[in-house]
Amino acid sequence: MHPHRKLAWLWNYSKNELQTTYLNQKYIFMTSTYQMTVLLEYNNRDSLSLDELGTAINVGRDVLTQVLQPLVRSGILISDGPTSTISISSKKIRVNLNQPTKAEVKAESSDVLKTVDEDRKYIILATIVRIMKARKTMENELLIQEVISELSKRFTPDVPAIKKAIEMLLEQEYIKLVDDTQDTFAYVA
């Protein structure tokens, strides 16, 4: 149907439900794909070392420790030094283990912040142009106050970002300084 499109599987965003009957008790684990593969390795053996788990599921040691932390913290896996064994001691029947790793959270939040800052920069630019188009001439402080009051409904813009946007519009010649003043801008049609 679409020959030039490529499907990429994002394993770190997947969620799985594992049902188990361990010690005559039914448990439902909400896990990530990596956590599911770790737990499925315990179907064959009762005790595994970190190296054995790493080679079995084909991930590095640092990723493996991040995957194992929620399992150990919740009491599903018991770490006995170099090896870990499975032992479920949870009182809950439904256990949510699908917690995002710290690296994923940091990367995701920094990407989101960059995108939000970029979008806000364009919103500030458009607001300044709209105000200047309506008013034709305006002083610097009044322009900054007007931009803040107009954008306060959406977000709180910081003054340095507004000043930077004014400088960009001056460079692009959307606005210009009035000849005999230092802080009055005029809209260039």
C-alpha positions as CSV (number, residue, x, y, z in Angstrom):
1,M,0.0,0.0,0.0
2,H,2.8,2.5,1.0
3,P,6.0,1.0,-0.4
4,H,8.3,3.8,0.8
5,R,7.3,3.8,4.4
6,K,9.2,2.0,7.1
7,L,7.8,0.7,10.3
8,A,10.0,1.2,13.3
9,W,9.1,-0.7,16.5
10,L,9.6,1.4,19.7
11,W,10.3,-1.3,22.3
12,N,10.6,1.1,25.2
13,Y,7.0,2.4,24.7
14,S,5.4,-1.1,24.7
15,K,3.3,-2.5,27.5
16,N,2.6,-6.1,28.3
17,E,0.4,-8.0,30.6
18,L,1.8,-11.3,32.0
19,Q,-0.5,-13.6,33.9
20,T,1.1,-16.1,36.2
21,T,0.1,-18.8,38.7
22,Y,3.0,-18.9,41.0
23,L,2.5,-20.8,44.3
24,N,-1.2,-21.4,43.5
25,Q,-1.8,-17.6,43.4
26,K,-2.8,-15.7,40.2
27,Y,-0.7,-12.6,39.5
28,I,-1.0,-10.1,36.7
29,F,2.2,-8.1,35.9
30,M,2.0,-4.9,33.8
31,T,5.6,-4.8,32.3
32,S,7.7,-3.3,29.6
33,T,9.0,-5.6,26.9
34,Y,12.4,-5.9,28.5
35,Q,10.9,-6.8,31.9
36,M,8.7,-9.4,30.2
37,T,11.7,-11.0,28.5
38,V,13.5,-11.1,31.9
39,L,10.5,-12.7,33.6
40,L,10.1,-15.2,30.8
41,E,13.7,-16.4,31.2
42,Y,12.7,-17.6,34.7
43,N,10.3,-20.1,33.1
44,N,13.3,-22.3,32.3
45,R,15.5,-21.7,35.4
46,D,15.0,-20.7,39.0
47,S,18.2,-18.7,39.3
48,L,20.1,-16.5,36.8
49,S,23.1,-14.3,37.0
50,L,23.3,-10.8,35.5
51,D,25.6,-12.0,32.8
52,E,23.3,-14.9,31.9
53,L,20.3,-12.5,31.8
54,G,22.2,-10.0,29.6
55,T,23.2,-12.6,27.0
56,A,19.7,-14.2,27.1
57,I,17.8,-11.0,26.3
58,N,20.7,-9.3,24.4
59,V,21.0,-6.0,26.2
60,G,23.9,-4.2,27.9
61,R,24.5,-4.3,31.6
62,D,23.5,-0.7,32.3
63,V,20.1,-1.2,30.5
64,L,19.6,-4.5,32.3
65,T,20.2,-3.0,35.8
66,Q,17.5,-0.3,34.9
67,V,15.1,-3.0,33.8
68,L,15.8,-5.1,37.0
69,Q,15.4,-2.3,39.5
70,P,11.6,-2.2,39.5
71,L,11.4,-6.0,39.6
72,V,13.7,-6.1,42.7
73,R,12.1,-3.1,44.3
74,S,8.6,-4.7,44.0
75,G,9.8,-7.9,45.5
76,I,9.3,-10.1,42.5
77,L,13.0,-10.8,42.0
78,I,15.4,-11.4,44.9
79,S,19.0,-10.5,44.3
80,D,21.5,-12.8,46.1
81,G,24.7,-11.0,45.1
82,P,25.7,-12.2,41.6
83,T,22.5,-14.2,41.0
84,S,18.8,-13.4,41.2
85,T,15.9,-15.7,41.9
86,I,12.2,-15.2,41.4
87,S,10.0,-15.0,44.5
88,I,6.7,-13.2,44.5
89,S,5.8,-11.7,47.8
90,S,3.4,-9.0,46.6
91,K,0.1,-8.6,48.3
92,K,-1.4,-7.1,45.2
93,I,-2.8,-9.4,42.4
94,R,-2.2,-6.7,39.7
95,V,1.3,-5.3,39.9
96,N,2.4,-2.4,37.6
97,L,6.1,-2.7,36.9
98,N,6.1,-0.6,33.7
99,Q,7.9,2.4,35.1
100,P,9.9,4.5,32.6
101,T,13.7,4.5,33.2
102,K,15.5,7.6,34.3
103,A,17.3,8.0,31.0
104,E,14.0,7.8,29.0
105,V,12.3,10.4,31.3
106,K,15.3,12.8,31.0
107,A,15.6,12.5,27.2
108,E,11.8,12.8,26.8
109,S,11.5,15.9,29.0
110,S,14.4,17.7,27.4
111,D,13.0,17.1,24.0
112,V,9.6,18.3,25.1
113,L,11.1,21.4,26.6
114,K,13.0,22.2,23.5
115,T,9.9,21.8,21.3
116,V,7.8,24.0,23.7
117,D,10.5,26.7,23.7
118,E,10.7,26.7,19.9
119,D,6.9,26.9,19.6
120,R,6.8,29.8,22.2
121,K,9.5,31.7,20.3
122,Y,7.3,31.7,17.2
123,I,4.2,32.7,19.2
124,I,6.1,35.6,20.7
125,L,7.2,36.7,17.2
126,A,3.7,36.5,15.8
127,T,2.3,38.4,18.8
128,I,4.8,41.3,18.4
129,V,4.0,41.5,14.7
130,R,0.3,41.5,15.3
131,I,0.6,44.2,18.0
132,M,2.9,46.4,15.8
133,K,0.6,46.0,12.8
134,A,-2.3,47.3,14.8
135,R,-0.5,50.1,16.6
136,K,2.1,51.1,13.9
137,T,4.4,52.7,16.5
138,M,5.1,51.8,20.1
139,E,7.6,52.2,22.8
140,N,9.8,49.3,24.0
141,E,8.4,49.0,27.5
142,L,4.8,49.3,26.3
143,L,5.4,46.7,23.7
144,I,6.9,44.3,26.2
145,Q,3.9,44.9,28.6
146,E,1.4,44.4,25.8
147,V,3.0,41.1,24.7
148,I,3.1,39.8,28.3
149,S,-0.6,40.8,28.8
150,E,-1.7,39.2,25.5
151,L,0.3,36.0,26.0
152,S,-0.5,35.6,29.7
153,K,-3.7,33.7,28.7
154,R,-1.5,31.0,27.0
155,F,1.8,31.1,29.0
156,T,4.0,33.5,30.9
157,P,6.7,34.7,28.6
158,D,10.0,35.9,30.0
159,V,11.2,39.4,29.2
160,P,14.6,38.2,27.7
161,A,12.7,36.0,25.2
162,I,10.6,39.0,24.2
163,K,13.6,41.2,23.8
164,K,15.3,38.6,21.7
165,A,12.2,38.3,19.5
166,I,12.2,42.1,19.1
167,E,15.9,42.0,18.0
168,M,15.1,39.2,15.5
169,L,12.3,41.3,14.0
170,L,14.6,44.3,13.8
171,E,17.1,42.2,11.9
172,Q,14.5,40.8,9.6
173,E,13.2,44.4,9.1
174,Y,9.6,43.7,10.2
175,I,10.0,46.6,12.6
176,K,12.5,49.5,12.8
177,L,13.6,52.1,15.3
178,V,12.1,55.5,14.9
179,D,14.8,57.9,13.8
180,D,15.0,60.4,16.7
181,T,14.3,57.9,19.6
182,Q,16.2,54.9,21.1
183,D,13.2,52.9,22.4
184,T,10.3,53.5,20.0
185,F,9.6,51.0,17.3
186,A,7.6,51.4,14.0
187,Y,6.0,48.7,12.0
188,V,7.4,48.3,8.4
189,A,4.6,47.4,6.0
